[in-house]
């Protein structure tokens, strides 16, 4: 009976198959996670870009509103008259009324301070006693003096403060004073941020709004988050090139584009900045990267979960298909094995198959009878358990040669079996898989001992016959030589008798024509 090892799937092949499935799952889930991360980061960046654009536009409107409020002084004839009465005639009452009126406008407009400058832009009065150095900045705007009713808005950095301010300068419309005095309303960035900005950022964790401008030695600004924003002043030297605000002010970052950077605290952020052209300020919207990731991770987790579920369903379907394929392959292999068994059972030849290392994979019934070993004892072992060492070494070398040369070879071999030394006609050749790779060797051996013995006996008989024919030929050659010598002697004797006149006693003509010709 034929016994064989059915190569369904080796443990190594199954292990690599599982590794391949796991790798595919990891790659697919990783791609899904990466896609989700990129999408979430893109959405976060779009949100910040939109928020920055809104805050910059809103700041323009805020500045216009404050400018309109400050402009009331420039259009007020009453304030101009009060100033002329005070400065021209020394009317202290007019002075007090002017200061009260300027304070009322400042309070109504939400300004932090109001400063009155004389025509030479020297401070005459301040509602808080601060900001009196603003005259030098106004002189930069109107170096030749302010025209009556002129207005200007600019950024003002007081040396005594780390917070930049907006200055709304208005020249009074006086009739007798030329150039006219100037009223400056001051609005710190903290007030603008706390009162007017950040409305859309409410409910967005980690989002901070900032305002800053470029001073001589670096940047000054405020930033805050929450509802309402809690502004905190900050300053950065120009040497802080890692900071997003410095890069933005130097033009190293495109305006309106979300970029990963570092804020004034040294915290990693996703930030967007825009310049407010009229006042020279920058609006900064940033979100801590930790908050960005906190918003991304739930989406990533959901994407990974969905991708994992989809992959799991796909893998389950694939595994089911593979099981069906294996079952079908096993069924076909079983049918093929039964067919091969029927063929080999009917064959008197020993059919053997071995792997690349010479281990038996198949051992037919005839092979069992030839070796006296059952297939169960032989499978997985090599020829050294069946043959003496010298014969086993020769057989193994012939197997290796068949696999190495990739050709079928037929040889006559003498092997020791349970019946003694027998002669076999063995055909061996390489075993190939579906891809044509050599995976082993097959042997088909036929016992030709009786035929070999008959051939040997026939060779002996032929040799004996050849020897007899050779001996007969030598004997015949001797007889012919003797006959030729006798004829020659008779001729000589006949010739001598003829010379003596005696009759010829031999019939040489009959002898010559009937038997041996003259030499």
ZALUMMAR-149696 format. One record per residue (C-alpha): residue in one letter; chain; x, y, z. Coordinates in Angstrom, 3 decimals. Layout:
BEGIN
code:unit:east:north:up
A:A:X:Y:Z .
...
***
This chain:
BEGIN
code:unit:east:north:up
X:A:0.000:0.000:0.000 .
X:A:1.276:3.467:-0.870 .
X:A:1.890:5.772:2.032 .
X:A:2.769:9.413:1.465 .
X:A:3.080:12.725:3.277 .
X:A:0.494:15.184:1.933 .
X:A:2.129:18.651:1.901 .
X:A:-0.976:20.611:2.924 .
X:A:0.809:23.514:4.538 .
X:A:3.980:23.430:6.563 .
X:A:4.079:25.148:9.989 .
X:A:6.501:27.700:8.569 .
X:A:4.163:28.449:5.649 .
X:A:1.201:28.827:8.013 .
X:A:3.253:31.082:10.299 .
X:A:4.295:33.320:7.423 .
X:A:0.713:33.409:6.202 .
X:A:-0.431:34.657:9.619 .
X:A:2.387:37.202:9.641 .
X:A:1.346:38.401:6.187 .
X:A:-2.296:38.759:7.301 .
X:A:-1.224:40.682:10.402 .
X:A:1.015:42.926:8.298 .
X:A:-1.855:43.681:5.914 .
X:A:-4.143:44.488:8.843 .
X:A:-1.544:46.772:10.436 .
X:A:-0.866:48.558:7.144 .
X:A:-4.562:49.083:6.381 .
X:A:-5.380:50.287:9.881 .
X:A:-2.265:52.492:9.829 .
X:A:-3.304:54.023:6.518 .
X:A:-6.778:54.659:7.891 .
X:A:-5.303:56.272:10.999 .
X:A:-2.922:58.387:8.914 .
X:A:-5.757:59.496:6.653 .
X:A:-7.859:60.380:9.677 .
X:A:-4.976:62.299:11.279 .
X:A:-4.273:64.259:8.101 .
X:A:-7.930:65.015:7.629 .
X:A:-8.376:66.112:11.245 .
X:A:-5.232:68.268:11.087 .
X:A:-6.486:69.812:7.868 .
X:A:-9.842:70.595:9.482 .
X:A:-8.099:72.089:12.529 .
X:A:-5.884:74.201:10.258 .
X:A:-8.908:75.393:8.240 .
X:A:-10.680:76.349:11.453 .
X:A:-7.712:78.449:12.610 .
X:A:-7.271:80.056:9.184 .
X:A:-10.948:81.055:9.131 .
X:A:-10.756:82.316:12.714 .
X:A:-7.658:84.411:11.957 .
X:A:-9.288:85.932:8.880 .
X:A:-12.392:86.778:10.912 .
X:A:-10.424:88.348:13.774 .
X:A:-8.297:90.441:11.386 .
X:A:-11.426:91.718:9.616 .
X:A:-13.144:92.311:12.943 .
X:A:-10.132:94.243:14.226 .
X:A:-10.358:96.529:11.198 .
X:A:-13.974:97.250:12.100 .
X:A:-13.102:97.757:15.759 .
X:A:-10.386:100.243:14.845 .
X:A:-12.838:102.107:12.608 .
X:A:-15.350:102.315:15.471 .
X:A:-12.791:103.644:17.940 .
X:A:-11.516:106.063:15.323 .
X:A:-15.004:107.424:14.795 .
X:A:-15.400:107.918:18.537 .
X:A:-12.051:109.687:18.822 .
X:A:-12.935:111.818:15.805 .
X:A:-15.688:113.521:17.820 .
X:A:-12.998:115.732:19.298 .
X:A:-11.715:116.768:15.904 .
X:A:-15.190:117.806:14.790 .
X:A:-16.110:119.544:18.035 .
X:A:-16.030:123.346:17.816 .
X:A:-16.867:123.487:21.536 .
X:A:-13.658:121.698:22.490 .
X:A:-11.655:124.021:20.253 .
X:A:-13.284:127.064:21.873 .
X:A:-12.584:125.735:25.362 .
X:A:-8.945:125.265:24.472 .
X:A:-8.620:128.771:22.965 .
X:A:-10.317:130.312:26.007 .
X:A:-8.035:128.491:28.358 .
X:A:-4.788:129.071:26.515 .
X:A:-5.634:132.530:25.181 .
X:A:-7.275:134.219:28.169 .
X:A:-6.356:131.905:31.042 .
X:A:-9.969:130.795:31.618 .
X:A:-9.565:128.014:34.191 .
X:A:-13.223:127.124:33.918 .
X:A:-12.828:126.443:30.201 .
X:A:-9.821:124.299:30.983 .
X:A:-11.787:122.221:33.487 .
X:A:-14.713:121.851:31.097 .
X:A:-12.322:120.719:28.336 .
X:A:-10.718:118.095:30.567 .
X:A:-14.116:116.811:31.676 .
X:A:-15.316:116.612:28.087 .
X:A:-12.238:114.728:26.944 .
X:A:-12.592:112.335:29.883 .
X:A:-16.229:111.695:29.033 .
X:A:-15.348:110.823:25.431 .
X:A:-12.565:108.516:26.614 .
X:A:-14.865:106.743:29.056 .
X:A:-17.687:106.448:26.538 .
X:A:-15.366:105.078:23.870 .
X:A:-13.643:102.651:26.207 .
X:A:-10.219:104.258:25.911 .
X:A:-7.720:103.707:28.694 .
X:A:-6.311:107.231:28.583 .
X:A:-6.560:110.553:26.793 .
X:A:-3.645:112.990:26.405 .
X:A:-3.788:116.637:25.356 .
X:A:-0.737:117.962:23.491 .
X:A:0.039:121.608:22.788 .
X:A:0.885:122.805:19.240 .
X:A:4.535:121.823:19.808 .
X:A:3.250:118.338:20.786 .
X:A:4.289:118.676:24.406 .
X:A:1.916:117.122:26.955 .
X:A:-0.448:119.511:28.694 .
X:A:-2.702:117.042:30.432 .
X:A:-3.411:113.286:30.763 .
X:A:-6.458:111.662:32.291 .
X:A:-4.281:109.088:34.054 .
X:A:-0.995:110.886:34.189 .
X:A:0.535:108.225:31.923 .
X:A:1.262:108.098:28.228 .
X:A:2.744:111.559:28.237 .
X:A:5.561:110.365:25.946 .
X:A:3.138:109.913:23.055 .
X:A:4.050:113.357:21.676 .
X:A:7.257:112.043:20.135 .
X:A:5.281:109.402:18.267 .
X:A:2.776:112.011:17.031 .
X:A:5.712:114.103:15.796 .
X:A:6.748:111.174:13.616 .
X:A:3.284:111.217:12.069 .
X:A:3.034:115.040:11.662 .
X:A:6.601:116.367:11.703 .
X:A:5.499:119.821:10.511 .
X:A:2.559:119.975:12.854 .
X:A:-0.962:118.655:12.552 .
X:A:-3.481:120.264:10.178 .
X:A:-6.704:121.318:11.894 .
X:A:-9.142:118.420:12.085 .
X:A:-6.567:115.836:10.934 .
X:A:-6.819:112.297:12.261 .
X:A:-4.277:109.456:12.523 .
X:A:-4.182:105.970:13.994 .
X:A:-0.885:104.297:14.888 .
X:A:0.684:101.796:17.238 .
X:A:2.294:103.247:20.331 .
X:A:4.784:101.444:22.559 .
X:A:5.315:103.246:25.814 .
X:A:8.748:102.574:27.294 .
X:A:7.099:102.239:30.691 .
X:A:4.781:99.453:29.506 .
X:A:5.255:96.048:27.841 .
X:A:1.806:96.268:26.260 .
X:A:1.431:97.946:22.842 .
X:A:-1.386:100.471:22.473 .
X:A:-3.352:102.009:19.649 .
X:A:-3.130:105.773:19.529 .
X:A:-5.998:107.756:17.932 .
X:A:-4.679:111.287:17.361 .
X:A:-7.052:114.145:16.454 .
X:A:-6.114:117.806:15.810 .
X:A:-8.646:120.316:17.234 .
X:A:-10.249:122.775:14.821 .
X:A:-9.011:125.983:16.405 .
X:A:-9.248:129.393:14.723 .
X:A:-6.445:131.266:16.494 .
X:A:-3.910:128.547:17.174 .
X:A:-1.822:127.204:14.311 .
X:A:-0.745:124.502:14.357 .
X:A:-3.618:123.286:16.511 .
X:A:-3.316:121.215:19.696 .
X:A:-3.686:117.433:19.414 .
X:A:-5.824:115.072:21.471 .
X:A:-4.603:111.465:21.651 .
X:A:-6.845:108.641:22.862 .
X:A:-4.893:105.535:23.933 .
X:A:-6.288:101.994:23.681 .
X:A:-4.057:99.168:25.056 .
X:A:-4.002:95.831:23.279 .
X:A:-5.222:94.119:26.454 .
X:A:-8.458:96.104:26.259 .
X:A:-8.976:95.313:22.591 .
X:A:-8.342:91.632:23.151 .
X:A:-10.486:91.304:26.253 .
X:A:-13.376:93.411:24.950 .
X:A:-13.516:93.002:21.196 .
X:A:-11.784:89.790:20.034 .
X:A:-12.007:86.049:20.606 .
X:A:-15.761:85.617:20.331 .
X:A:-15.530:82.809:17.772 .
X:A:-12.836:81.029:19.781 .
X:A:-15.227:80.376:22.667 .
X:A:-15.786:76.626:22.972 .
X:A:-12.548:75.732:21.153 .
X:A:-10.218:74.228:23.771 .
X:A:-6.618:75.360:23.587 .
X:A:-7.281:78.323:21.237 .
X:A:-5.534:81.597:22.140 .
X:A:-5.887:84.976:20.411 .
X:A:-2.970:87.367:20.344 .
X:A:-2.081:90.882:19.210 .
X:A:1.466:92.149:18.772 .
X:A:3.571:94.714:16.989 .
X:A:7.250:95.091:16.175 .
X:A:9.233:97.293:18.543 .
X:A:12.852:98.288:18.099 .
X:A:14.378:95.382:20.008 .
X:A:11.761:92.766:19.239 .
X:A:8.056:92.123:19.601 .
X:A:5.543:93.198:22.222 .
X:A:2.151:91.693:22.478 .
X:A:-0.669:90.181:24.463 .
X:A:-2.321:86.804:24.190 .
X:A:-5.155:85.062:25.954 .
X:A:-7.813:82.430:25.738 .
X:A:-11.071:81.555:27.426 .
X:A:-14.386:83.344:27.725 .
X:A:-13.605:86.170:27.830 .
X:A:-9.920:86.016:26.904 .
X:A:-7.579:86.684:29.803 .
X:A:-4.825:88.765:28.181 .
X:A:-1.242:88.258:29.252 .
X:A:1.506:90.588:28.098 .
X:A:4.637:89.146:26.546 .
X:A:7.784:90.272:24.775 .
X:A:10.123:88.437:22.426 .
X:A:13.545:89.539:21.206 .
X:A:14.354:89.226:17.521 .
X:A:16.801:86.443:18.406 .
X:A:13.887:84.094:19.212 .
X:A:13.783:82.814:15.641 .
X:A:12.055:79.625:16.769 .
X:A:8.962:81.574:17.795 .
X:A:6.134:81.709:15.275 .
X:A:5.454:85.427:15.939 .
X:A:9.069:86.393:15.146 .
X:A:9.005:84.346:11.960 .
X:A:5.708:85.951:10.947 .
X:A:6.951:89.493:11.606 .
X:A:10.138:88.823:9.594 .
X:A:8.157:87.437:6.662 .
X:A:9.433:83.890:7.153 .
X:A:5.870:82.564:7.430 .
X:A:3.125:83.268:4.916 .
X:A:0.188:85.212:6.323 .
X:A:-3.058:83.323:6.566 .
X:A:-1.392:79.897:6.526 .
X:A:-1.501:77.416:9.426 .
X:A:2.004:76.446:10.498 .
X:A:3.342:74.341:13.352 .
X:A:5.649:76.402:15.558 .
X:A:6.404:77.576:19.076 .
X:A:4.582:80.385:20.897 .
X:A:5.992:82.958:23.298 .
X:A:5.728:80.425:26.149 .
X:A:7.820:77.854:24.276 .
X:A:4.743:75.634:23.780 .
X:A:4.265:73.812:20.476 .
X:A:1.263:75.252:18.658 .
X:A:-0.547:75.282:15.351 .
X:A:-0.706:78.997:14.505 .
X:A:-2.012:81.448:11.892 .
X:A:-1.152:85.142:11.705 .
X:A:-2.361:88.154:9.735 .
X:A:-1.264:91.788:9.586 .
X:A:-3.720:94.620:10.208 .
X:A:-2.309:97.060:7.699 .
X:A:-3.708:100.333:9.037 .
X:A:-2.170:100.083:12.510 .
X:A:0.830:97.803:11.940 .
X:A:-0.436:95.167:14.355 .
X:A:-0.586:91.421:13.803 .
X:A:-3.491:89.226:14.805 .
X:A:-2.343:85.814:15.975 .
X:A:-4.592:82.757:16.383 .
X:A:-2.983:79.658:17.783 .
X:A:-3.936:76.364:19.310 .
X:A:-1.793:74.147:21.472 .
X:A:-0.723:71.001:19.636 .
X:A:-1.810:68.982:22.659 .
X:A:-5.324:70.371:22.215 .
X:A:-5.158:69.657:18.471 .
X:A:-4.227:66.063:19.188 .
X:A:-6.906:65.833:21.856 .
X:A:-9.427:66.803:19.208 .
X:A:-7.922:64.489:16.618 .
X:A:-7.547:61.336:18.701 .
X:A:-11.288:60.569:19.073 .
X:A:-11.679:60.806:15.297 .
X:A:-8.579:58.702:14.792 .
X:A:-9.848:56.135:17.274 .
X:A:-13.181:55.982:15.465 .
X:A:-11.445:55.694:12.080 .
X:A:-9.158:52.963:13.398 .
X:A:-12.128:51.158:14.909 .
X:A:-14.078:51.312:11.661 .
X:A:-11.026:50.345:9.602 .
X:A:-10.254:47.518:12.001 .
X:A:-13.832:46.280:11.772 .
X:A:-13.766:46.463:7.974 .
X:A:-10.414:44.700:7.847 .
X:A:-11.619:42.090:10.327 .
X:A:-14.643:41.375:8.150 .
X:A:-12.397:41.202:5.091 .
X:A:-9.889:38.938:6.825 .
X:A:-12.672:36.700:8.097 .
X:A:-14.074:36.419:4.581 .
X:A:-10.597:35.773:3.201 .
X:A:-9.903:33.165:5.887 .
X:A:-13.204:31.457:5.086 .
X:A:-12.310:31.429:1.404 .
X:A:-8.864:30.041:2.257 .
X:A:-10.426:27.275:4.360 .
X:A:-12.663:26.360:1.457 .
X:A:-9.692:26.420:-0.900 .
X:A:-7.695:24.233:1.450 .
X:A:-10.584:21.841:1.879 .
X:A:-10.969:21.682:-1.881 .
X:A:-7.220:21.251:-2.316 .
X:A:-7.174:18.568:0.361 .
X:A:-10.046:16.788:-1.376 .
X:A:-8.249:16.982:-4.714 .
X:A:-5.042:15.844:-3.049 .
X:A:-6.895:12.934:-1.499 .
X:A:-8.331:11.943:-4.860 .
X:A:-4.901:12.261:-6.437 .
X:A:-3.362:10.212:-3.634 .
X:A:-5.948:7.470:-4.057 .
X:A:-5.364:7.442:-7.806 .
X:A:-1.594:7.341:-7.300 .
X:A:-2.027:4.569:-4.763 .
X:A:-4.065:2.522:-7.221 .
X:A:-1.415:3.009:-9.898 .
X:A:1.525:2.139:-7.661 .
X:A:-0.286:-0.828:-6.079 .
X:A:-0.631:-2.296:-9.538 .
X:A:3.029:-1.722:-10.337 .
X:A:5.770:-4.198:-9.385 .
X:A:8.255:-1.335:-9.361 .
X:A:9.292:0.393:-6.137 .
X:A:8.124:4.023:-6.196 .
X:A:9.898:6.412:-3.829 .
X:A:9.876:10.210:-3.332 .
X:A:12.301:12.213:-1.178 .
X:A:12.622:15.858:-0.147 .
X:A:15.630:18.110:-0.724 .
X:A:17.380:16.582:2.280 .
X:A:16.843:12.995:1.157 .
X:A:14.057:12.264:3.628 .
X:A:11.376:9.901:2.377 .
X:A:8.031:11.450:1.492 .
X:A:6.541:8.478:-0.339 .
X:A:7.255:4.746:0.012 .
X:A:5.258:2.302:-2.098 .
X:A:4.204:-1.269:-1.337 .
X:A:6.850:-2.679:-3.689 .
X:A:9.466:-0.603:-1.832 .
X:A:8.259:-2.128:1.442 .
X:A:8.604:-5.621:-0.011 .
X:A:12.054:-4.859:-1.387 .
X:A:13.429:-3.436:1.903 .
X:A:11.393:-5.303:4.479 .
X:A:10.500:-1.969:6.098 .
X:A:7.046:-0.526:6.504 .
X:A:6.423:2.964:5.173 .
X:A:5.592:4.280:8.657 .
X:A:9.126:3.346:9.751 .
X:A:10.784:5.001:6.769 .
X:A:8.893:8.270:6.165 .
X:A:10.830:11.267:7.417 .
X:A:14.157:9.368:7.422 .
X:A:16.745:8.834:4.710 .
X:A:18.320:5.934:2.810 .
X:A:20.986:5.329:5.445 .
X:A:18.487:3.344:7.484 .
X:A:17.926:0.948:4.564 .
X:A:21.312:0.372:2.893 .
X:A:24.879:-0.230:4.007 .
X:A:26.905:3.001:4.324 .
X:A:28.776:2.613:1.010 .
X:A:25.618:1.892:-0.990 .
X:A:23.697:4.651:0.863 .
X:A:26.406:7.198:0.026 .
X:A:26.277:6.287:-3.677 .
X:A:22.461:6.491:-3.728 .
X:A:22.448:9.896:-1.999 .
X:A:25.025:11.293:-4.410 .
X:A:22.971:10.088:-7.383 .
X:A:19.880:11.776:-5.889 .
X:A:21.775:15.039:-5.444 .
X:A:23.092:14.840:-9.004 .
X:A:19.563:14.351:-10.369 .
X:A:18.338:17.442:-8.497 .
X:A:21.416:19.492:-9.350 .
X:A:21.393:18.630:-13.060 .
X:A:17.572:18.754:-13.217 .
X:A:17.296:15.782:-15.533 .
X:A:15.971:12.218:-15.462 .
X:A:18.650:9.499:-15.413 .
X:A:18.323:5.697:-15.649 .
X:A:21.056:3.523:-14.119 .
X:A:21.581:-0.142:-13.222 .
X:A:22.319:-0.600:-9.522 .
X:A:23.199:-3.495:-7.240 .
X:A:21.630:-3.099:-3.832 .
X:A:21.473:-5.176:-0.704 .
X:A:17.898:-6.162:0.141 .
X:A:16.161:-8.622:2.451 .
X:A:16.461:-11.116:-0.446 .
X:A:20.172:-10.534:-0.700 .
X:A:21.968:-8.604:-3.374 .
X:A:19.610:-7.699:-6.145 .
X:A:19.996:-5.815:-9.407 .
X:A:17.677:-2.894:-10.111 .
X:A:17.064:-0.649:-13.091 .
X:A:16.456:2.714:-11.391 .
X:A:15.040:5.864:-13.007 .
X:A:15.443:8.986:-10.892 .
X:A:14.676:12.638:-11.565 .
X:A:13.809:15.942:-9.863 .
X:A:10.438:16.655:-8.228 .
X:A:9.100:20.142:-9.023 .
X:A:6.399:22.283:-7.434 .
X:A:3.764:24.361:-9.269 .
X:A:6.304:27.126:-9.904 .
X:A:8.853:24.734:-11.354 .
X:A:11.194:24.793:-8.358 .
X:A:12.976:21.554:-7.441 .
X:A:11.605:20.312:-4.123 .
X:A:12.922:16.756:-4.081 .
X:A:13.675:13.646:-6.121 .
X:A:11.768:10.531:-7.186 .
X:A:13.077:6.989:-7.715 .
X:A:11.341:4.234:-9.672 .
X:A:13.214:0.937:-9.305 .
X:A:12.535:-2.342:-11.137 .
X:A:14.057:-5.616:-9.962 .
X:A:15.904:-7.063:-12.984 .
X:A:17.960:-9.627:-11.095 .
X:A:16.540:-12.659:-13.022 .
X:A:16.916:-10.899:-16.336 .
X:A:20.435:-9.877:-15.454 .
X:A:21.241:-13.482:-14.535 .
X:A:19.739:-14.730:-17.813 .
X:A:21.712:-12.115:-19.693 .
X:A:24.870:-13.214:-17.921 .
X:A:24.199:-16.925:-18.753 .
X:A:23.495:-16.011:-22.351 .
X:A:26.753:-14.090:-22.495 .
X:A:28.588:-17.188:-21.175 .
X:A:26.929:-19.454:-23.768 .
X:A:27.778:-17.015:-26.512 .
X:A:31.374:-16.938:-25.364 .
X:A:31.565:-20.743:-25.326 .
X:A:30.093:-20.967:-28.829 .
X:A:32.554:-18.372:-30.063 .
X:A:35.416:-20.312:-28.520 .
X:A:34.227:-23.598:-30.189 .
X:A:33.893:-21.928:-33.565 .
X:A:37.385:-20.531:-33.235 .
X:A:38.830:-23.969:-32.382 .
X:A:36.956:-25.608:-35.279 .
X:A:38.306:-22.960:-37.612 .
X:A:41.866:-23.684:-36.480 .
X:A:41.326:-27.478:-37.008 .
X:A:39.846:-26.896:-40.441 .
X:A:42.797:-24.703:-41.364 .
X:A:45.221:-27.539:-40.395 .
X:A:43.336:-30.125:-42.495 .
X:A:43.279:-27.858:-45.519 .
X:A:47.028:-27.236:-45.250 .
X:A:47.712:-31.009:-45.073 .
X:A:45.481:-31.673:-48.091 .
X:A:47.241:-29.016:-50.149 .
X:A:50.642:-30.512:-49.254 .
X:A:49.481:-34.025:-50.333 .
X:A:48.242:-32.732:-53.678 .
X:A:51.554:-31.012:-54.283 .
X:A:53.438:-34.226:-53.479 .
X:A:51.274:-36.238:-55.870 .
X:A:51.950:-33.802:-58.649 .
X:A:55.672:-34.011:-58.152 .
X:A:55.506:-37.848:-58.107 .
X:A:53.369:-37.892:-61.267 .
X:A:55.900:-35.615:-62.985 .
X:A:58.806:-37.884:-61.983 .
X:A:57.039:-41.055:-63.230 .
X:A:56.236:-39.323:-66.489 .
X:A:59.916:-38.610:-67.019 .
X:A:60.633:-42.293:-66.411 .
X:A:57.938:-43.309:-68.897 .
X:A:55.718:-44.842:-66.364 .
X:A:51.965:-44.366:-66.135 .
X:A:50.427:-41.695:-63.713 .
X:A:48.859:-43.538:-60.764 .
X:A:46.851:-40.386:-59.619 .
X:A:43.864:-38.722:-61.218 .
X:A:45.029:-35.187:-60.505 .
X:A:42.552:-33.521:-62.845 .
X:A:39.630:-34.991:-61.023 .
X:A:41.207:-34.080:-57.705 .
X:A:41.907:-30.506:-58.814 .
X:A:38.407:-29.938:-60.232 .
X:A:36.613:-31.660:-57.434 .
X:A:38.415:-30.546:-54.350 .
X:A:41.501:-28.394:-53.991 .
X:A:42.567:-25.883:-56.618 .
X:A:46.181:-25.196:-57.569 .
X:A:47.851:-22.785:-55.346 .
***
